[in-house]
Amino acid sequence: MRFSTNRFISVLLFKSTVSATLLFLLYFNFGTCSNIYGQSPSENSLTEPATASSINCPGSSNDSADLFVVHLGSDQSKELFLVRLEMFLTEFERYYFYDEAHESGITIQDKKKYDVDSAVFITSVFNEESGKIKIKTLIHDAFYAEASWTADSKRDFLESSPFQKIKRDLENPISKAASSNVIPCESASVACSGNIYTFPSNTSGSAPTAVGGYPNYGCLGSEPCPVWYYMQISKAGNIIINIKQNGNHDVDFICWGPFNNLTEACATGLTGTCSSFSPSTPNCCDNTQASCANFYPRGNIVDCSYDPAAQETCTIPNGQIGEIYLLLITNFSLSSATLTFSQTGGTGLTDCNIVEQCSMIAFTANPGSCDPNTNTFPVSGILEFSNPPAVGNLTITDITAIPNVSTVYTSPFASPMMYSLSNIPCDGAIHSITASFSDSVNCKITRPFFAPAANCPIASISGGGIICGDGNSNATISIQFSGIGPFNFAYAINGVPRPPILNYSGPSPYVFTTDTAGTYTLASFSNQACEGAISGSAVVIVNPVPIPTISGMDHICLNSAGISYTTEAGFHNYHWVVSAGGIISSGGGGSDNYVNVTWTQTGSESVSVIYSGPGPTNCTPLTPTVLNIIVDPLPSANAGPDDYICNNVSQYQLHGSGTGTDPNIVHWTISGGDGTLSDPNILNPIYFAGPIDLSMTDRNVYFTLSLEGTGSCAGKIVTDQVLLRIDPTPIGYAGPSGEICDERPYPLQATAQYQNSLTWTTSGDGTFSNPNIIRPTYTPGPADVGNTVKLTMNLSGCKSLTGDDYMMLTVHPDPSATISGSTTICEKDVTPITIDLAGIPPWNVTYTNGISLVTVTGITTSPYIFQVSPPVTTTYWISAGNDLYCDLPVDSIRGVASIIVNALPDPFYMNASNNGVYCEGDTGIFIGLNGSEAGMNYQLYHNGVLLGSYIPGTGYPLHFGVFRDPGQYTILGINPIGNCIMPMTDTVIVIMSPTPVTDFVSSTICEGDSTRFSVSGNYINKTSYWLWDFGDGTYATYNTPNEPSHIFPTHGTFIVTLTVEDTNNCRYTISHPVIVRPNPVAFFSYSTPNCIGSITQFIDLSTIPDNQGFIQQWVWNFGDGSPNDTIVFPENANVRHNYLNPGTYTVNLNLESNHACKGKYSTTITVSKGPKASFTFWNSCQNDTVSFYDGSIQNGGGQITGWHWDFGDPTSGSQNISNQQNPIHTYANGGSYLVGLATTNFDGCSDTISDSIYVKQAPVAEFTHNSSCLSWPTLFWA
């Protein structure tokens, strides 16, 4: 059901209980749109001017409303939006803004109305907790509607999305015809007889909102997606206009007239004596209703229809020459379509040669920068227009400037033209600039722009500081500023304003001094243009004059370290002074309120300090403070002189003394000794040495005397130390008694302690290397050999004390040894060698052959005999030896043993052909020696029996011949010198090997399959080489028993040959034929086109090469999920299939021959949907042209490419058929006809529809009249 209700656009502001503000753009479209949009943008998203949305409905439903929401997060962003919204509403005068508190329910507060003729009132209730908003509207108390909407949550409500749509519509504004209360008919297009107007339907915008019943849209309840046309009558009579949209999309219209001119129509002419909104006037009829026949015209409403059809007829009755008529066509369906209209009947005509009226096309405004000297700016731009008046003025005015600024241009006018305005006050506001012709009142245009901000001054105060309250100090305050003077300004101290400075034209900064404490800020700063921005502050602190004090000791002991003196903290620039006897160890700096002093002189000293107050002013006391100090001398201690004693003295008295000390406070301590003191608390105690003191050399014992001062040095400890060294008497040890051979040197192993001098003496005739050292070397004399001598060590030590010790040394005679046993032997033979020994057993002997040493130990009898087997001639001799006491001297070693060795023949290797194995039927095995020596003889033995005589060596390999007898063969080498015999390396075993007979069989295969080969035979495990020749040019070799597989390149018969070789290199070859069967070749064709609802025929075209067998089975898979279709020979392999859904399918055909060979073929088939045929027609009268309109749709298939019409009128001959999309046909006779339409798409799929058309019989015009004479009345009868 459709509602014949007005539609309107409003802007509402609802305030919630929270700080955020919601701005709603509300569009009620009863009967059309049903979506709710919203967004919660950031403040930055409002950088472009905001605008109300054009009425562009994304969908269609009845009894619904569109709610567009913008959520503003702060007052600042709200104000920015309202300013830019106001700029927009000033130009497009049909949007209204209200600020309404939701708590009041229906009370309107602070109504901001931008159109004084507005009669729309809006109330609302918004519950933030439930998320429900209820909107009520009232228009002149004549219409009431209510709509409510509930979101799932508040967030859903705030996060819907109109803001981008609003922003987009502002950036791409809709035409004035859809965005202004001024009727846009002056920009309407011209229509005239004889033309057919076809164009894409408008899908956005709306006709201007009716306010106070104007404009009167008659029967139309809504005016979405409008187009405007006007006509001027050039021939009197009726005008019949056919209006239609393709695709069965609803189209409506209203026509007004007659008017004298288009301006009259646009300004006040769109009225009528019926309406769809006011109960005081009758409702406007739909001209398609039978009850509305002859209803129009009603006032200026000539005709109107809101029928839901896609085709309408507009009738202008009895038009007169020169009259103007205005036609509004709306696309109520809101869908993309094609709109067509033209005059299709009537005797009247309209004129296309209408003079165009003045029209503004484009208007730009480019503001310049603000002049700082005048606080004004210029604006310039380009104005584009058409058909300007020939006379009069063109005025361009900034209507926002106070006062307005204008420029006037006189005719003639040429478009485009450049303009400029000057001396516009800078204010940073949104300005509106208009352009209008004096002789064309409605030819005007307005554009907004942003003016630059005024050059207001900027000022900042700084300075101040900390000063002393001595009446002589001042702080400096500086006021830095920029801008155009003169200036008026004032500052405040702690918020209390001071007298202002007026008409100041001096330089920046403005500087003054003060001694008043407080915070200085700017209260105001302005020039003649405006109040400036102020910032900054200056703080002045006034400090009192300080009075210093000093805390610390005034009577101390000399050299007391780090005595601390302090004064008041929290000040600056401390200045400490210490007298000459003091040294500052820490502190005393400019920021230190303390100083640490070490006093180094006795007598009277002093410390003084002076400082200034806190802050940079450094307030200083008038005089420093001085502290007088007395320094007492330090005490001293003397432990006595260092001393030295021997360990035969066990007691020692100390000699301590001191000055300036307390005689009752004495203390001795010991370090380095283990003795004790008779009394450690007297000045002269006795030390009793401990056992360790008396047993060590150079024993250092330290005694420390500690004394304490008196008076101010009480508690001051002084010390002194004395050293007592203790040495023992001398002690000596001559070492153990020893033995030595003959007159060899003997090193002594003596020890001695505590001696000052040492001397050695002997009882024999030997000598010492140095008789005055502890460990000299003693060399026996001739008389000492065979005897024992006494060696004595004499000592002298501490304070001339003496001591001595001795050891006994036995001197033994040297032993001797003789070697013998020279002879001649064969290589590897053994012979004895003899060594005769003299001396005291047991003996140890080392002998050598010149290459290695051999040592024999523990020989108890003489001679010693051992066996040798040298590889070559070798000489043996004795290199060393000893008896029980002494080593063999060189002159006591005698003799050599020379062994002459005759060489054996070298052990060459025996060799034999094929490792001694020969194949059955061969000649035998060749036997030889891989080398020989000249001068040697070689003999061959078979199973230990000599074969023939010897062969002399040549220095080269030897050949003994070819031998067939199985068994073991050996060779001996003989050196004729000494008859030395050597068997040659290795033996040869002669073996005869049988032939490796092998066979194979193969599997039955199809082309492309793998053929497997199986081998058989008694020697398979002994076969080491396999060579396969597959007969197709390919080969394979293996080194182990193997049953290979092979894929032959095509079908046919192939001779396969196998050659084998065993581990003894014996070979065997065999060949067999292998038959490879061909696979069937799958192929099929299918019928076309392939459309939903039709059967697809599949024709099998498969074959088997060379007619080798026949196809046993066909398996069809149609790719649509249906079961496979299996055909078995001898059934027919051709099949049919019906596809239920459109799409592309892969069809597979799998074959199997009677030899089990397989084949496959697949291809894709596309199944399409056919079109949906439909048509409409217009005008069905006898002998009139009937227009047929194709309404067919693709229906999900390909593009429609063919039309075949049968008009059901065979009497018309060839005219009865047409292949045009939208043909015409003239029926010669009235009656009912069956019209058929067949449509075909790009894929070849088709659809057919037929419908009856009734052709109305044309009336027969006849009349009669009476006979008449000149000047007599003539009577006519129809």
Beta strands, then each sheet from edge to edge (+ up, - down):
strand 1: 8-15
strand 2: 21-28
strand 3: 36-39
strand 4: 66-72
strand 5: 97-101
strand 6: 109-112
strand 7: 120-127
strand 8: 132-139
strand 9: 143-150
strand 10: 189-190
strand 11: 196-200
strand 12: 226-235
strand 13: 237-245
strand 14: 252-259
strand 15: 301-305
strand 16: 311-319
strand 17: 324-330
strand 18: 338-345
strand 19: 349-350
strand 20: 359-363
strand 21: 366-367
strand 22: 376-386
strand 23: 393-398
strand 24: 405-410
strand 25: 417-425
strand 26: 430-437
strand 27: 440-450
strand 28: 458-468
strand 29: 475-482
strand 30: 487-493
strand 31: 496-497
strand 32: 501-504
strand 33: 510-514
strand 34: 518-526
strand 35: 533-536
strand 36: 538-543
strand 37: 555-557
strand 38: 563-566
strand 39: 572-578
strand 40: 582-587
strand 41: 594-599
strand 42: 603-612
strand 43: 625-632
strand 44: 636-638
strand 45: 643-646
strand 46: 651-653
strand 47: 657-659
strand 48: 661-671
strand 49: 676-677
strand 50: 686-688
strand 51: 699-709
strand 52: 717-727
strand 53: 731-733
strand 54: 738-741
strand 55: 746-747
strand 56: 751-753
strand 57: 755-762
strand 58: 767-768
strand 59: 777-779
strand 60: 788-797
strand 61: 802-812
strand 62: 816-820
strand 63: 823-826
strand 64: 831-838
strand 65: 843-848
strand 66: 853-859
strand 67: 864-868
strand 68: 874-882
strand 69: 893-894
strand 70: 897-902
strand 71: 910-912
strand 72: 917-919
strand 73: 925-929
strand 74: 937-942
strand 75: 945-952
strand 76: 958-963
strand 77: 967-975
strand 78: 980-983
strand 79: 988-993
strand 80: 998-1002
strand 81: 1005-1006
strand 82: 1011-1017
strand 83: 1023-1029
strand 84: 1035-1038
strand 85: 1045-1046
strand 86: 1052-1062
strand 87: 1067-1077
strand 88: 1084-1086
strand 89: 1095-1100
strand 90: 1111-1117
strand 91: 1125-1128
strand 92: 1135-1138
strand 93: 1143-1153
strand 94: 1158-1167
strand 95: 1175-1178
strand 96: 1185-1190
strand 97: 1200-1206
strand 98: 1217-1218
strand 99: 1224-1226
strand 100: 1231-1241
strand 101: 1246-1255
strand 102: 1264-1265
strand 103: 1276-1277
sheet 1: 3+ 4+ 2- 1+ 5+ 6-
sheet 2: 7+ 8- 9+
sheet 3: 10+ 12+ 17- 14+ 15-
sheet 4: 10+ 12+ 19-
sheet 5: 11+ 18- 13+ 16-
sheet 6: 20+ 22- 21+
sheet 7: 20+ 22- 25+
sheet 8: 24+ 23- 26+ 27-
sheet 9: 31+ 30- 34+ 36- 28- 29+ 33-
sheet 10: 31+ 30- 34+ 36- 28- 35-
sheet 11: 31+ 30- 32+
sheet 12: 37+ 43+ 42- 39+
sheet 13: 38+ 41- 40+
sheet 14: 44+ 47-
sheet 15: 45+ 52+ 51- 48+
sheet 16: 46+ 50- 49+
sheet 17: 53+ 56-
sheet 18: 54+ 61+ 60- 57+
sheet 19: 55+ 59- 58+
sheet 20: 67+ 64- 62+ 69+
sheet 21: 63+ 70+ 68- 65+ 66-
sheet 22: 71+ 73- 76+
sheet 23: 72+ 79+ 77- 74+ 75-
sheet 24: 72+ 79+ 77- 78+
sheet 25: 80+ 82- 85+
sheet 26: 81+ 87+ 86- 83+ 84-
sheet 27: 88+ 89- 92+
sheet 28: 91+ 90- 93+ 94-
sheet 29: 95+ 96- 99+
sheet 30: 98+ 97- 100+ 101-
sheet 31: 102+ 103-
end
